[in-house]
């Protein structure tokens, strides 16, 4: 088997993905169990613990997340009616005790 074909067989573990996105693997594992739709397609390999991810799926997922973030930012800047949430103003009164 050539080195080129081995590159295509490399899979990422949950720990690898956690390192890529700079989070704890325990946090990622929990989130993956509860919200698998938020992550790239995961596969389970018989005889191996945990999920595995294809590097191209991870790369595509990160590009998609970036595009969503950029789209949201451009929507906020292009539409003046959409603005960030403002704090309620509170009236401060000074009361003296009688």
SULBEL-V558472 format. One record per backbone hydrogen bond with DSSP energy under -1.0 kcal/mol. NH is the residue of the N-H (numbers start at 1). CO is the residue of the C=O. E is the energy in kcal/mol with one decimal. If there is no record, write none. Layout:
nh=<NH:NH>
co=<CO:CO>
e=<E:E>
//
This chain:
nh=<6:7:9:12:17:18:19:20:21:23:28:29:30:31:32:33:34:35:38:39:43:48:52:53:58:59:60:61:62:63:64:65:66:67:68:69:70:71:72:73:74:75:76:77:78:79:82>
co=<2:3:6:53:13:14:15:16:17:18:24:25:26:27:28:29:30:31:35:36:52:45:43:12:54:55:56:57:58:59:60:61:62:63:64:65:66:67:68:69:70:71:72:73:74:75:79>
e=<-1.4:-1.6:-1.3:-3.4:-2.5:-2.7:-1.9:-2.0:-2.3:-2.4:-2.3:-2.6:-2.1:-2.4:-2.7:-2.0:-2.0:-3.0:-1.9:-1.5:-2.5:-2.3:-2.4:-2.6:-1.9:-2.5:-2.6:-2.2:-2.4:-2.1:-2.4:-2.5:-2.2:-2.5:-2.3:-2.3:-2.8:-2.6:-2.2:-2.2:-2.6:-2.1:-2.0:-2.1:-2.6:-1.4:-1.5>
//
